[in-house]
Amino acid sequence: MKADALISEIGGVREKFGRHLIRLNIKTVRDLLFHFPFRYDDFSRVVPAAELKIGEVATVSGIVKRVRSTRSWKRRMTITEAVIADASGGVRAVWFNQPFVGKILKPGQPINLSGKLIPGKNGAYFSAPAYEIAGGKERAKHTAGLVPIYPETRGLTSRGIRYLISAFLSRTEKLPDAIPENVRRNAGLPEINEALRQIHFPKTPAEAEEAKKRFAFEDLFMMQLAGLSEKLKLSRCRAYPVEIAAAAFKARLDALPFELTASQKKSLAEILNDLAKERPMNRLLEGDVGSGKTVVAALAALAAADNGFQTAFMAPTEILARQHFKTLTKMFPHFEGGVGLLTGSEARICYGHDLESESTKAAVRKEAQNGHLKIIIGTHSLIAERKKSAGLELAKPALVVVDEQHRFGVNQRQALVNGKEIVPHFLSMSATPIPRTLALAVFGDLDLSIIDELPKGRKKILTKVVAPENRGKAYGFIREQIKKGRQAFVICPRIEQAENGQRQTAENAAKSPAVRRRSTANLEIKSVKEEYDKLSKKVFPDLKIAMLHGKMRAKEKAEIMKKFGEGKTDILVSTSVVEVGVDIPNATIMMIESADRFGLAGLHQFRGRVGRGEHQSFCLLFTDSAFETAKKRLEAVSAAKNGLELAEKDLAIRGPGELLGKEQSGLPDLMMRSLKNAALIKEARREAEKIIAKDSSLKQHPLLQEQLLKFKEKIHLE
């Protein structure tokens, strides 16, 4: 049987399991074989029935003495009870709402039971244990040794998945191994077919770990190859070199109303040094919220403008695009090179000295195309292909600046120049602190600049964890601050999807990631509406409260933010997914409901939205969680010196998915888990560098080349 065979065309499987497998996005035999366990139950201990202890996980091997199924009309469920006996005695096993068990088990059958013994009114018993009819030639799959537990869906449990994988492993032709033999040897990795056997049916924990290491290494190796090949591709491209007129640039720095911090100066120097080269820059500028990344990027854009070149400045939301436009035009009022704003709902042009006016999208595009606008600010859709328009085209684009989009490939950059033999320099800005391990693994093709200090005079934001019993006091404190003329943000709880490995309903599992995200967004909107009603009607009925969420129209959101910025709204209630990162110095309170549902780095980012003005600012972390670990995590937020320190803790506690966004990154599960392993990342990068150095096009490794193309399609590199 071929690995790429469609399961829908395989008789027997198609009828019984086909629709369930589709819900798990399993379409081919290969998909099934690469549906990996997320954990293992250890049933290696075979214990005599008389020696079983409550709370311990163990396996009993014996004979079915009796089986009985009854109907509980009160709870409307079937209860199946069996007694299994060995030479030492007997033990009860109970299954709830699994009537088929009573039909399978027969008195006199040899059987293995595996599970945990729990106390009951009529004595201890196994609750819904794994079971397997014994005595056959084949090794036990469900009740012996390490038993794999898989992501499931309604109608298809781990037991059924084990059955299918066991059958297909033995019938499928051997898979070719994309990882070259010398690389496997250097890294101490098993061959792919052996690794598949080990990951699904390991004989020992060490075997399982060896297999997981192999597949994690493969994904990391592919990621490094992708990054290095992109870097090599860029090195062969030509960009506009940006020369710096030292005297004029110093005058521009001196005209700023503040002095740049040491790390701002260092980052700016690194960027300007890259811009001076004919090879396109590919750099990530990382810094805490409020650290001054925008002014550094703006100075780079002005340097490009001084040379007659253009910059496309893109933000993830219209609100942030508008904020960047405002910041740049106010901070550099004497710049006459032309700054354009282009979003889905607005178009503006400014030629300095407050010469700002509304415009049309067509006019902004035309002014950009003929080179009259040197800086164009907008959303990521600036370059998106539309039905009637090819997006934004620039006359001389030297620089692309993007907020929170770490990769921007050659093809995307060339869309701005309509296929000209010029590739703009690229600068990505991130307010998400990314640990170096993560940056090396995922953004290895990017050079890194870090702003690790806040502007002078910025007051530390006082952070407090608010327990349920202190909620009233916290509300009183917020009221007192608003009486003093201050304003507050309220962020509503994140509604999280079930983690991989948790059982999903058929309906949820059948949904695409995009549909699930929409479903989550709807739940978050419900959450923000409920919070708004509570605060506006019960807690602060006398205050002016507004609500903001992602389903609102752009103009409506802009108007709400405008009123909040003008001080006409006391409290802004928002979902966690709406970008509220605007500079509102008068907002001094950040209140976060159910703060324990957020990652530490996320909480730190929200906190950074306040503390922009002269007044003391506060961050209140509300939680109803009784778990001590949740409280410790929240206390870490108030104790941490900076966002990078918190990000390191978040990586250790919650994993890289919280920092990268699993669905957004498209990274495989095993790779996501391995991003904490700095040694494995370095090993994968070292081997990838060796391959690229000897065979940059991978012509000598056709299988690896093919696998790399598939990997690039699977993840989101651009």
TORDREN-17859 format. One record per residue (C-alpha): residue number from 1; residue in three letters; z, y, x. Coordinates in steps of 0.2 Angstrom, whole numbers, plus 5000, padded with zeros to 4 digits. Example, Ala and Ser with C-alpha at 12.3 -4.5 7.8 and 13.67 -1.06 7.14 Angstrom:
2
1/ala/5039/4978/5062
2/ser/5036/4995/5068
! end
This chain:
718
1/met/5000/5000/5000
2/lys/4995/5017/5006
3/ala/5009/5031/5008
4/asp/4998/5044/4999
5/ala/4995/5032/4984
6/leu/5000/5041/4967
7/ile/5015/5032/4959
8/ser/5006/5036/4942
9/glu/4993/5024/4947
10/ile/5005/5010/4951
11/gly/5008/4998/4937
12/gly/5026/4994/4932
13/val/5033/5009/4941
14/arg/5022/5021/4930
15/glu/5028/5015/4914
16/lys/5046/5013/4918
17/phe/5050/5027/4931
18/gly/5035/5038/4931
19/arg/5041/5053/4921
20/his/5058/5052/4929
21/leu/5051/5053/4946
22/ile/5040/5068/4941
23/arg/5056/5077/4937
24/leu/5062/5075/4955
25/asn/5045/5081/4961
26/ile/5040/5063/4967
27/lys/5022/5060/4965
28/thr/5017/5049/4979
29/val/5024/5034/4988
30/arg/5027/5046/5003
31/asp/5037/5058/4992
32/leu/5048/5043/4987
33/leu/5051/5037/5004
34/phe/5056/5055/5010
35/his/5068/5057/4995
36/phe/5083/5056/5006
37/pro/5101/5052/5002
38/phe/5113/5067/5002
39/arg/5128/5055/5006
40/tyr/5133/5037/5007
41/asp/5147/5027/4999
42/asp/5156/5016/5011
43/phe/5158/4999/5003
44/ser/5160/4990/5019
45/arg/5178/4984/5016
46/val/5178/4968/5006
47/val/5196/4966/5000
48/pro/5204/4952/4990
49/ala/5208/4957/4972
50/ala/5227/4955/4975
51/glu/5227/4967/4990
52/leu/5218/4981/4981
53/lys/5227/4998/4982
54/ile/5226/5012/4970
55/gly/5215/5027/4976
56/glu/5206/5016/4990
57/val/5187/5013/4990
58/ala/5183/4995/4992
59/thr/5172/4980/4987
60/val/5178/4964/4978
61/ser/5167/4949/4978
62/gly/5171/4936/4964
63/ile/5166/4928/4948
64/val/5164/4936/4931
65/lys/5178/4928/4920
66/arg/5174/4938/4904
67/val/5164/4952/4897
68/arg/5168/4962/4881
69/ser/5160/4978/4874
70/thr/5168/4988/4860
71/arg/5164/5004/4851
72/ser/5175/5019/4851
73/trp/5171/5028/4835
74/lys/5183/5042/4839
75/arg/5173/5047/4854
76/arg/5157/5039/4849
77/met/5155/5029/4865
78/thr/5153/5011/4870
79/ile/5166/5004/4882
80/thr/5162/4988/4892
81/glu/5176/4979/4900
82/ala/5174/4964/4912
83/val/5187/4954/4922
84/ile/5182/4948/4940
85/ala/5192/4935/4949
86/asp/5192/4928/4967
87/ala/5204/4916/4975
88/ser/5218/4929/4976
89/gly/5218/4935/4958
90/gly/5208/4946/4946
91/val/5204/4964/4943
92/arg/5197/4974/4928
93/ala/5182/4985/4928
94/val/5177/4997/4914
95/trp/5161/5006/4910
96/phe/5159/5020/4898
97/asn/5143/5023/4888
98/gln/5134/5010/4898
99/pro/5131/4997/4885
100/phe/5117/4988/4896
101/val/5131/4982/4908
102/gly/5137/4971/4894
103/lys/5120/4963/4893
104/ile/5118/4960/4911
105/leu/5135/4953/4916
106/lys/5138/4935/4911
107/pro/5153/4924/4913
108/gly/5152/4913/4928
109/gln/5141/4925/4938
110/pro/5145/4928/4956
111/ile/5147/4947/4958
112/asn/5151/4961/4969
113/leu/5160/4976/4963
114/ser/5162/4992/4973
115/gly/5172/5008/4969
116/lys/5189/5016/4968
117/leu/5204/5008/4959
118/ile/5213/5020/4947
119/pro/5229/5018/4937
120/gly/5228/5015/4918
121/lys/5240/5011/4903
122/asn/5236/4993/4904
123/gly/5236/4992/4923
124/ala/5224/4997/4937
125/tyr/5206/4996/4935
126/phe/5189/5000/4943
127/ser/5181/5014/4933
128/ala/5162/5013/4932
129/pro/5160/5004/4948
130/ala/5144/4999/4957
131/tyr/5140/4981/4953
132/glu/5128/4968/4960
133/ile/5124/4950/4955
134/ala/5128/4940/4971
135/gly/5121/4924/4978
136/gly/5103/4929/4981
137/lys/5094/4929/4998
138/glu/5092/4947/4999
139/arg/5106/4959/5007
140/ala/5116/4968/4994
141/lys/5110/4986/4992
142/his/5122/4993/4979
143/thr/5139/4985/4984
144/ala/5139/4982/5003
145/gly/5140/4993/5018
146/leu/5134/5010/5017
147/val/5126/5013/5000
148/pro/5115/5029/4999
149/ile/5118/5041/4985
150/tyr/5102/5051/4980
151/pro/5098/5067/4970
152/glu/5096/5060/4952
153/thr/5090/5065/4935
154/arg/5093/5059/4918
155/gly/5086/5041/4916
156/leu/5085/5038/4935
157/thr/5101/5035/4944
158/ser/5104/5031/4963
159/arg/5104/5013/4959
160/gly/5086/5014/4952
161/ile/5080/5025/4966
162/arg/5088/5012/4979
163/tyr/5078/4998/4970
164/leu/5062/5007/4971
165/ile/5064/5013/4989
166/ser/5069/4995/4994
167/ala/5053/4988/4986
168/phe/5041/5001/4993
169/leu/5048/5001/5011
170/ser/5043/4983/5013
171/arg/5026/4985/5004
172/thr/5020/5002/5012
173/glu/5009/5002/5027
174/lys/5017/5008/5043
175/leu/5017/5027/5044
176/pro/5009/5035/5060
177/asp/5022/5046/5069
178/ala/5017/5064/5072
179/ile/5031/5067/5085
180/pro/5023/5062/5102
181/glu/5031/5047/5110
182/asn/5037/5057/5126
183/val/5045/5070/5114
184/arg/5055/5056/5105
185/arg/5060/5048/5121
186/asn/5066/5065/5128
187/ala/5076/5068/5112
188/gly/5082/5050/5110
189/leu/5074/5048/5093
190/pro/5069/5033/5083
191/glu/5051/5029/5078
192/ile/5047/5036/5060
193/asn/5047/5019/5051
194/glu/5063/5013/5059
195/ala/5071/5030/5055
196/leu/5066/5028/5037
197/arg/5074/5011/5036
198/gln/5090/5018/5044
199/ile/5091/5033/5033
200/his/5090/5023/5017
201/phe/5099/5007/5022
202/pro/5109/5010/5037
203/lys/5119/4996/5044
204/thr/5132/5008/5052
205/pro/5137/5027/5051
206/ala/5129/5029/5068
207/glu/5112/5023/5062
208/ala/5112/5035/5047
209/glu/5117/5049/5059
210/glu/5103/5044/5071
211/ala/5090/5044/5057
212/lys/5096/5061/5050
213/lys/5095/5068/5067
214/arg/5077/5062/5069
215/phe/5071/5070/5053
216/ala/5081/5086/5056
217/phe/5073/5087/5073
218/glu/5056/5084/5067
219/asp/5057/5099/5055
220/leu/5065/5110/5068
221/phe/5052/5105/5080
222/met/5038/5109/5067
223/met/5046/5126/5064
224/gln/5047/5130/5082
225/leu/5029/5125/5084
226/ala/5024/5136/5070
227/gly/5033/5151/5077
228/leu/5026/5149/5095
229/ser/5009/5146/5089
230/glu/5010/5162/5078
231/lys/5017/5171/5093
232/leu/5003/5165/5104
233/lys/4990/5170/5091
234/leu/4997/5187/5090
235/ser/4997/5189/5109
236/arg/4978/5187/5108
237/cys/4976/5201/5096
238/arg/4974/5220/5099
239/ala/4985/5233/5092
240/tyr/4984/5252/5093
241/pro/4995/5257/5108
242/val/5007/5271/5103
243/glu/5011/5284/5118
244/ile/5027/5293/5117
245/ala/5027/5312/5121
246/ala/5045/5313/5129
247/ala/5048/5331/5126
248/ala/5042/5332/5108
249/phe/5051/5316/5104
250/lys/5067/5323/5112
251/ala/5065/5338/5101
252/arg/5064/5328/5086
253/leu/5080/5318/5090
254/asp/5089/5334/5094
255/ala/5084/5341/5077
256/leu/5093/5327/5068
257/pro/5109/5332/5059
258/phe/5118/5318/5068
259/glu/5118/5309/5085
260/leu/5111/5291/5086
261/thr/5124/5278/5090
262/ala/5122/5268/5107
263/ser/5115/5253/5098
264/gln/5102/5264/5088
265/lys/5096/5271/5104
266/lys/5094/5254/5112
267/ser/5085/5247/5097
268/leu/5074/5262/5096
269/ala/5070/5260/5115
270/glu/5065/5242/5113
271/ile/5054/5246/5098
272/leu/5045/5261/5107
273/asn/5042/5250/5122
274/asp/5034/5237/5111
275/leu/5023/5250/5102
276/ala/5016/5256/5119
277/lys/5008/5240/5122
278/glu/4991/5234/5116
279/arg/4998/5217/5110
280/pro/5006/5218/5092
281/met/5024/5220/5091
282/asn/5034/5206/5081
283/arg/5052/5212/5080
284/leu/5067/5210/5069
285/leu/5079/5224/5067
286/glu/5096/5218/5061
287/gly/5111/5228/5057
288/asp/5125/5230/5044
289/val/5122/5240/5028
290/gly/5124/5258/5033
291/ser/5121/5256/5051
292/gly/5106/5267/5052
293/lys/5091/5255/5053
294/thr/5080/5266/5042
295/val/5081/5281/5053
296/val/5076/5270/5068
297/ala/5061/5264/5059
298/ala/5057/5281/5053
299/leu/5057/5288/5071
300/ala/5045/5274/5076
301/ala/5034/5278/5061
302/leu/5034/5297/5067
303/ala/5029/5292/5085
304/ala/5014/5282/5078
305/ala/5010/5298/5067
306/asp/5011/5309/5083
307/asn/4997/5298/5090
308/gly/4986/5300/5074
309/phe/4991/5282/5068
310/gln/4998/5277/5051
311/thr/5013/5266/5045
312/ala/5015/5256/5030
313/phe/5033/5256/5025
314/met/5038/5242/5012
315/ala/5054/5239/5002
316/pro/5058/5224/4991
317/thr/5061/5235/4976
318/glu/5055/5252/4968
319/ile/5073/5259/4970
320/leu/5074/5256/4988
321/ala/5056/5262/4991
322/arg/5060/5278/4982
323/gln/5076/5279/4993
324/his/5067/5277/5009
325/phe/5054/5291/5003
326/lys/5069/5303/4999
327/thr/5078/5299/5016
328/leu/5062/5301/5027
329/thr/5056/5318/5018
330/lys/5074/5325/5018
331/met/5078/5320/5036
332/phe/5062/5326/5044
333/pro/5057/5341/5033
334/his/5046/5348/5047
335/phe/5035/5333/5047
336/glu/5018/5338/5041
337/gly/5008/5322/5043
338/gly/5009/5317/5025
339/val/5021/5304/5017
340/gly/5015/5295/5002
341/leu/5026/5285/4989
342/leu/5017/5271/4980
343/thr/5026/5259/4968
344/gly/5021/5251/4951
345/ser/5028/5265/4941
346/glu/5026/5281/4953
347/ala/5015/5289/4965
348/arg/5020/5305/4976
349/ile/5014/5314/4991
350/cys/5024/5326/5003
351/tyr/5017/5336/5017
352/gly/5034/5343/5023
353/his/5043/5359/5020
354/asp/5047/5353/5002
355/leu/5029/5352/4998
356/glu/5031/5337/4987
357/ser/5022/5333/4971
358/glu/5018/5320/4959
359/ser/5001/5311/4961
360/thr/4991/5296/4955
361/lys/4990/5279/4963
362/ala/4972/5281/4966
363/ala/4974/5298/4975
364/val/4988/5290/4986
365/arg/4977/5276/4990
366/lys/4962/5288/4994
367/glu/4973/5299/5005
368/ala/4979/5283/5014
369/gln/4961/5276/5016
370/asn/4954/5293/5024
371/gly/4969/5294/5036
372/his/4977/5310/5028
373/leu/4993/5301/5024
374/lys/5002/5295/5040
375/ile/5016/5286/5032
376/ile/5015/5276/5015
377/ile/5030/5270/5007
378/gly/5031/5257/4993
379/thr/5035/5240/4988
380/his/5028/5223/4995
381/ser/5014/5224/4982
382/leu/5006/5238/4993
383/ile/4995/5224/5001
384/ala/4995/5212/4986
385/glu/4978/5208/4980
386/arg/4975/5214/4962
387/lys/4962/5210/4949
388/lys/4953/5227/4951
389/ser/4960/5232/4968
390/ala/4961/5224/4985
391/gly/4978/5233/4988
392/leu/4981/5247/5001
393/glu/4969/5250/5015
394/leu/4973/5261/5029
395/ala/4961/5270/5041
396/lys/4972/5268/5057
397/pro/4987/5257/5054
398/ala/4998/5255/5069
399/leu/5014/5249/5062
400/val/5020/5239/5047
401/val/5039/5241/5043
402/val/5046/5229/5030
403/asp/5063/5227/5022
404/glu/5070/5210/5021
405/gln/5054/5200/5024
406/his/5056/5193/5041
407/arg/5038/5186/5043
408/phe/5022/5195/5041
409/gly/5008/5186/5047
410/val/4991/5191/5055
411/asn/4982/5188/5039
412/gln/4994/5199/5029
413/arg/4993/5213/5042
414/gln/4974/5213/5043
415/ala/4973/5215/5024
416/leu/4979/5233/5027
417/val/4964/5236/5039
418/asn/4951/5227/5029
419/gly/4946/5214/5042
420/lys/4945/5226/5057
421/glu/4949/5219/5074
422/ile/4966/5228/5074
423/val/4982/5220/5070
424/pro/4997/5232/5066
425/his/5013/5231/5075
426/phe/5027/5224/5064
427/leu/5045/5228/5062
428/ser/5056/5219/5050
429/met/5073/5226/5045
430/ser/5087/5216/5038
431/ala/5104/5220/5032
432/thr/5108/5202/5031
433/pro/5118/5198/5047
434/ile/5109/5182/5054
435/pro/5119/5172/5067
436/arg/5109/5169/5083
437/thr/5108/5150/5080
438/leu/5099/5154/5064
439/ala/5088/5167/5071
440/leu/5083/5156/5085
441/ala/5078/5142/5073
442/val/5070/5151/5059
443/phe/5064/5167/5067
444/gly/5060/5161/5084
445/asp/5043/5170/5084
446/leu/5052/5187/5082
447/asp/5060/5198/5095
448/leu/5077/5203/5090
449/ser/5085/5221/5090
450/ile/5103/5222/5084
451/ile/5112/5238/5078
452/asp/5130/5232/5079
453/glu/5140/5248/5076
454/leu/5142/5261/5062
455/pro/5138/5279/5063
456/lys/5152/5290/5070
457/gly/5165/5296/5057
458/arg/5162/5282/5045
459/lys/5178/5277/5037
460/lys/5183/5259/5036
461/ile/5181/5252/5018
462/leu/5198/5246/5012
463/thr/5196/5229/5004
464/lys/5208/5220/4993
465/val/5208/5203/4984
466/val/5213/5205/4966
467/ala/5222/5191/4958
468/pro/5221/5189/4938
469/glu/5239/5195/4936
470/asn/5234/5212/4945
471/arg/5219/5215/4935
472/gly/5227/5228/4925
473/lys/5233/5238/4940
474/ala/5216/5237/4948
475/tyr/5208/5245/4932
476/gly/5222/5258/4933
477/phe/5217/5262/4951
478/ile/5199/5263/4947
479/arg/5203/5275/4933
480/glu/5213/5286/4944
481/gln/5199/5287/4957
482/ile/5186/5292/4943
483/lys/5198/5306/4938
484/lys/5196/5312/4955
485/gly/5178/5313/4953
486/arg/5173/5297/4961
487/gln/5161/5284/4955
488/ala/5161/5265/4955
489/phe/5149/5250/4956
490/val/5153/5234/4947
491/ile/5144/5218/4952
492/cys/5144/5204/4940
493/pro/5146/5185/4945
494/arg/5132/5176/4952
495/ile/5126/5161/4941
496/glu/5122/5147/4953
497/gln/5110/5133/4951
498/ala/5117/5115/4954
499/glu/5117/5111/4972
500/asn/5105/5097/4978
501/gly/5114/5081/4976
502/gln/5123/5086/4960
503/arg/5116/5077/4944
504/gln/5104/5087/4934
505/thr/5099/5085/4916
506/ala/5081/5080/4913
507/glu/5077/5097/4906
508/asn/5083/5107/4921
509/ala/5076/5095/4933
510/ala/5059/5096/4925
511/lys/5058/5115/4927
512/ser/5049/5122/4942
513/pro/5059/5133/4955
514/ala/5052/5148/4947
515/val/5057/5143/4930
516/arg/5075/5139/4936
517/arg/5076/5156/4944
518/arg/5071/5164/4928
519/ser/5084/5154/4919
520/thr/5097/5159/4931
521/ala/5092/5177/4930
522/asn/5094/5177/4911
523/leu/5111/5170/4913
524/glu/5115/5184/4925
525/ile/5109/5197/4913
526/lys/5120/5189/4899
527/ser/5134/5190/4912
528/val/5131/5209/4915
529/lys/5130/5213/4897
530/glu/5146/5205/4893
531/glu/5154/5214/4907
532/tyr/5147/5230/4901
533/asp/5153/5227/4884
534/lys/5171/5223/4890
535/leu/5172/5238/4901
536/ser/5164/5251/4889
537/lys/5173/5245/4873
538/lys/5190/5239/4879
539/val/5194/5244/4897
540/phe/5186/5261/4899
541/pro/5180/5267/4882
542/asp/5182/5285/4887
543/leu/5171/5284/4903
544/lys/5152/5285/4905
545/ile/5146/5267/4909
546/ala/5128/5262/4912
547/met/5121/5244/4914
548/leu/5107/5239/4926
549/his/5098/5222/4928
550/gly/5081/5215/4933
551/lys/5073/5213/4916
552/met/5073/5232/4913
553/arg/5057/5242/4915
554/ala/5055/5251/4932
555/lys/5056/5268/4924
556/glu/5072/5264/4915
557/lys/5080/5258/4931
558/ala/5074/5273/4940
559/glu/5082/5284/4926
560/ile/5098/5275/4927
561/met/5100/5276/4945
562/lys/5095/5295/4945
563/lys/5109/5298/4933
564/phe/5121/5288/4943
565/gly/5115/5298/4959
566/glu/5118/5314/4950
567/gly/5136/5310/4945
568/lys/5132/5309/4926
569/thr/5138/5290/4926
570/asp/5155/5285/4931
571/ile/5153/5266/4932
572/leu/5137/5257/4935
573/val/5137/5238/4930
574/ser/5124/5228/4938
575/thr/5118/5210/4941
576/ser/5120/5203/4959
577/val/5101/5201/4960
578/val/5097/5220/4957
579/glu/5096/5230/4973
580/val/5108/5244/4972
581/gly/5107/5249/4990
582/val/5104/5268/4987
583/asp/5114/5281/4996
584/ile/5126/5288/4984
585/pro/5140/5296/4994
586/asn/5151/5299/4979
587/ala/5152/5281/4975
588/thr/5168/5275/4983
589/ile/5173/5259/4973
590/met/5164/5243/4974
591/met/5171/5230/4961
592/ile/5165/5212/4962
593/glu/5169/5200/4948
594/ser/5171/5182/4952
595/ala/5169/5186/4971
596/asp/5172/5168/4976
597/arg/5155/5164/4969
598/phe/5147/5174/4983
599/gly/5144/5170/5001
600/leu/5154/5180/5014
601/ala/5139/5189/5020
602/gly/5133/5194/5003
603/leu/5150/5201/4999
604/his/5149/5211/5015
605/gln/5133/5218/5010
606/phe/5139/5224/4993
607/arg/5154/5232/5001
608/gly/5142/5242/5012
609/arg/5135/5251/4997
610/val/5150/5262/4997
611/gly/5158/5272/5011
612/arg/5143/5283/5013
613/gly/5152/5299/5010
614/glu/5168/5309/5017
615/his/5180/5301/5004
616/gln/5190/5285/5007
617/ser/5181/5270/4999
618/phe/5187/5253/4992
619/cys/5181/5236/4989
620/leu/5190/5226/4975
621/leu/5186/5207/4975
622/phe/5191/5200/4958
623/thr/5194/5181/4957
624/asp/5201/5169/4945
625/ser/5200/5154/4957
626/ala/5215/5144/4960
627/phe/5208/5136/4975
628/glu/5217/5141/4991
629/thr/5201/5139/5001
630/ala/5192/5152/4990
631/lys/5207/5164/4993
632/lys/5206/5162/5012
633/arg/5187/5165/5012
634/leu/5190/5181/5002
635/glu/5204/5187/5014
636/ala/5191/5184/5028
637/val/5180/5198/5021
638/ser/5194/5211/5023
639/ala/5199/5205/5040
640/ala/5181/5203/5048
641/lys/5176/5217/5060
642/asn/5158/5216/5056
643/gly/5144/5208/5046
644/leu/5139/5196/5060
645/glu/5156/5189/5062
646/leu/5157/5185/5043
647/ala/5139/5178/5044
648/glu/5145/5166/5057
649/lys/5159/5160/5046
650/asp/5148/5159/5031
651/leu/5136/5148/5041
652/ala/5150/5136/5045
653/ile/5158/5136/5027
654/arg/5143/5137/5015
655/gly/5128/5133/5026
656/pro/5112/5143/5030
657/gly/5106/5142/5012
658/glu/5118/5156/5008
659/leu/5110/5167/5021
660/leu/5092/5163/5020
661/gly/5090/5158/5001
662/lys/5085/5140/5001
663/glu/5072/5141/4987
664/gln/5065/5157/4995
665/ser/5063/5149/5012
666/gly/5056/5132/5007
667/leu/5065/5124/5021
668/pro/5069/5105/5020
669/asp/5086/5099/5016
670/leu/5090/5091/5032
671/met/5084/5105/5042
672/met/5095/5117/5032
673/arg/5110/5107/5036
674/ser/5105/5106/5054
675/leu/5104/5125/5057
676/lys/5122/5124/5062
677/asn/5118/5113/5077
678/ala/5113/5125/5091
679/ala/5110/5111/5103
680/leu/5098/5102/5092
681/ile/5089/5119/5089
682/lys/5087/5122/5108
683/glu/5081/5105/5111
684/ala/5068/5106/5098
685/arg/5062/5123/5105
686/arg/5062/5116/5123
687/glu/5051/5102/5118
688/ala/5039/5113/5107
689/glu/5037/5125/5122
690/lys/5032/5111/5133
691/ile/5019/5105/5120
692/ile/5012/5123/5118
693/ala/5011/5127/5136
694/lys/5000/5112/5140
695/asp/4990/5111/5123
696/ser/4991/5127/5114
697/ser/4979/5122/5101
698/leu/4986/5105/5099
699/lys/4969/5097/5101
700/gln/4976/5083/5112
701/his/4989/5079/5097
702/pro/4978/5079/5082
703/leu/4991/5070/5071
704/leu/5004/5083/5076
705/gln/4991/5097/5072
706/glu/4988/5090/5055
707/gln/5007/5088/5052
708/leu/5010/5106/5057
709/leu/4997/5113/5045
710/lys/5006/5103/5031
711/phe/5022/5110/5036
712/lys/5016/5128/5036
713/glu/5010/5125/5018
714/lys/5027/5118/5013
715/ile/5037/5133/5020
716/his/5035/5151/5018
717/leu/5030/5158/5035
718/glu/5021/5173/5028
! end
